[in-house]
Amino acid sequence: MTWKKTPADRQRDRQVYEDPEYRRNKRLALRRAGGRCENCGQKRQVQVDHRIPVTQGGTHALANLQVLCCGPGSCHGRKTATEGRGYRGSKGRTDPEPRTGTAW
C-alpha cells in the first residue's frame, strides 16, 4: 500500500530535502558508502535515509544519515515497514506486525 501525499506532506518534503545542510551531508554520506548499502553491503540502487526521521526529531547531521538499498526486498523497505509505523499519526490503529521477506 502506498500513501498518497497530501499538501502538508509535499510542503514538509520541500523543507526537508531542499535544506542546504541536508544536501551537503547527503553527498558526504553517499561518498562514505561508496555506492553500497551500509546495512547489507550490496552494490545496488541506493538512497539516503534518516536513522531518526525528521518528523520524530531527527536532524540532517551526517551521523543521522545512512545509505540504504532500495527496491523490492530492500533494506529501506524493511526499515520503513518496522520503524515507520508511527508515520501520519496512526494513533489507535491496529496494524498487523510487519512481514519479513513478503510484499504487502
C-alpha positions in Angstrom: 0.0 0.0 0.0 1.4 3.4 -0.9 0.5 6.6 0.8 -1.0 9.4 -1.3 0.9 12.6 -0.5 -1.1 15.4 1.0 -0.2 19.1 0.5 1.2 19.1 4.0 3.4 16.1 3.0 4.7 17.9 0.0 5.4 21.1 2.0 7.4 19.1 4.6 9.3 17.3 1.9 10.3 20.7 0.3 11.5 21.9 3.7 13.5 18.8 4.5 15.1 18.0 1.1 15.9 21.5 0.0 17.8 22.3 3.2 21.4 23.1 2.4 22.7 21.1 5.3 20.8 18.0 4.1 22.1 18.4 0.6 25.7 18.8 1.7 25.6 15.8 4.2 23.7 13.7 1.6 26.7 14.0 -0.7 29.1 13.1 2.1 27.0 10.1 3.1 27.0 8.8 -0.5 30.7 9.2 -0.7 31.2 7.5 2.6 29.1 4.5 1.4 30.9 4.2 -1.9 27.7 3.2 -3.8 26.9 0.3 -1.4 24.2 -0.2 1.1 25.5 0.5 4.6 23.3 -2.2 6.0 23.8 -5.3 3.8 26.8 -4.1 1.7 25.3 -4.9 -1.7 26.1 -2.7 -4.6 22.5 -1.8 -5.7 20.5 1.3 -6.3 20.8 3.3 -3.0 19.1 6.2 -1.3 19.9 8.3 1.7 17.7 7.8 4.7 17.5 9.4 8.2 18.1 7.0 11.0 15.8 9.1 13.2 13.2 10.6 11.0 12.9 14.4 10.9 9.3 14.1 11.9 10.4 12.4 15.1 13.1 14.9 16.0 16.0 13.7 13.8 18.5 16.1 12.3 20.3 16.3 9.0 23.6 15.6 10.7 25.9 13.2 8.9 25.7 10.7 11.8 21.9 10.6 11.4 22.1 9.8 7.7 22.5 6.3 6.3 22.7 4.9 2.8 20.3 2.0 2.2 19.5 -0.1 -0.9 16.0 0.5 -2.3 13.6 -1.6 -4.4 11.8 -4.9 -3.8 13.1 -6.7 -0.7 15.4 -3.8 0.2 16.9 -2.7 3.5 15.0 0.6 3.2 11.7 -1.2 2.6 12.2 -3.3 5.7 13.2 -0.3 7.8 10.1 1.7 6.8 7.9 -1.3 7.5 9.2 -1.6 11.1 10.2 1.9 12.1 7.8 4.0 10.1 4.6 2.7 11.7 4.1 6.0 13.6 4.0 8.0 10.3 0.9 10.1 9.8 -0.2 9.9 13.4 -1.6 6.4 13.4 -2.9 6.5 17.0 -5.3 3.7 17.8 -4.6 1.7 14.7 -4.3 -2.0 15.0 -1.9 -2.8 12.1 -0.5 -6.3 12.0 3.1 -6.9 12.7 5.2 -6.2 9.5 6.1 -9.3 7.5 9.6 -10.1 6.6 10.6 -11.0 3.0 7.0 -10.6 1.8 5.5 -7.8 -0.2 2.3 -6.3 1.3 
